[in-house]
Structure formats: C-alpha cells, structure tokens
Amino acid sequence: MAEQLYFASKDDEMCYHRSYFEGLMEYEGWDEMTLYKAKRQDVDGYFWCNYFESIGEKAEGGCGLECKAYAPKNGKSGCCKHYSVKMYEPTDETLVLRK
C-alpha cells in the first residue's frame, strides 16, 4: 500500500508524503503544522503532468510529440513517462505535526 499523501492547505494543488513536511518544518524552524489528508480523485477527460505539475485536458491533446517534455515510457513512442491519471484533492481530515 502506498504511503499517505497530504496537502499543506485546502487550496494547494500539490500533495506530498509526511516526510516532506517534516523536513520543511525543520528547515523553516516551525514547531507545528496542520496537514490535510489527500484523497484520490477520478476526473474523466483530464490527466496530470508530473513534469509541469499541472492538469491537462485529454481532448486538447496537450500530451504528446508537440510537448517539449515528452519522453515515452518505452524510450521509442507511446505514453509519456510524465503522464498520470492519479490526481488528488484535500479532505477535511487533518494531521497535526509537532516537533
């Protein structure tokens, strides 16, 4: 089973593992931080680009040869290694990290 992901706020688009936020707290010198548990979200017609860290619309063809970051998974052609249908949204469930 995959490690749980969290958002720093309900408005964030990027979620990370708990260890990321623990490192951030140490770097920033924070004693406490509230995180929002991420939940998998299925959105028909859209994909997530890990390279550009943004959502794209499948119908617009935003992923493929015309993309400067296109890198086929098999090294020849086909689906890009940055393409993902895994998208997440923050829930109301929180986790409070303390030093």
Protein Blocks (a to p, Z undefined) as FASTA:
>chain_A
ZZddddfbfkbmbdcdfklmmmmmmmnopabdcdddddddddehiacdfklopaddfklo
pacjklmkbccfklpgccdfkbcfbdcdddfbdcdddZZ
